[in-house]
């Protein structure tokens, strides 16, 4: 009773902060928790004219249909391939960027570089995709540079070549999100105790030794946690908006991913039960990836999110 009384008093004392959190909680309930109920249609023959409760049960019919789909392995290869490519390339680059940004002494130049790196994040993929498509066209700047440098003889329509698509997806993603993804590492580096650097200066350590032995070691928990989240996001790494904008019929062999399939089969064809089954299967695989990455990271670094 005493504990409850104290809890109520604390709630009243923090009511302004509690009210600030309230919209976020409402958003979470409406858009994240209530839709969970509708996953039940993955196991039913759902008809949009009836309620989900009235629809007849079909068991694992749609899961089996997806796993036996002739495009399943192509979609899986592209989804995992682009996600894995981003994990090994796009994950460490913001860390390296934050480390080198921290070494810049000029405050104005440092702020300029940091601000400039954020800007692409605020440009929507439809606009950014248009810019990228114009650059990669036969008369685009990329062909002009490559021919000028003697790296190719004739113009190449890069976005129409399936063999280039994964690289285009990864490089454009790095360009868009580099500065934004580096924010949390820059914040972690700002929290490193300056006394450690002063002690290293006395011991005669250079910039790279301080970076390796102090900065990286100090932000290691942050890197470990973000790595676990990145592995869990492996199947979402092939960003839907990005791929939707950059894909075309000529690069379909490399650009057809699970999210696009869910969109086409659900919104396009109106097969909501089938789309829900594929989405649920993907969510379950992502959960397994998070748990696996968390287990490995915990054994190696003692850091964990669970």
Order of alpha helices (4+ residues) and beta strands (2+ residues): alpha-alpha-alpha-alpha-alpha-alpha-alpha-alpha-alpha-alpha-alpha-alpha-alpha-alpha-alpha
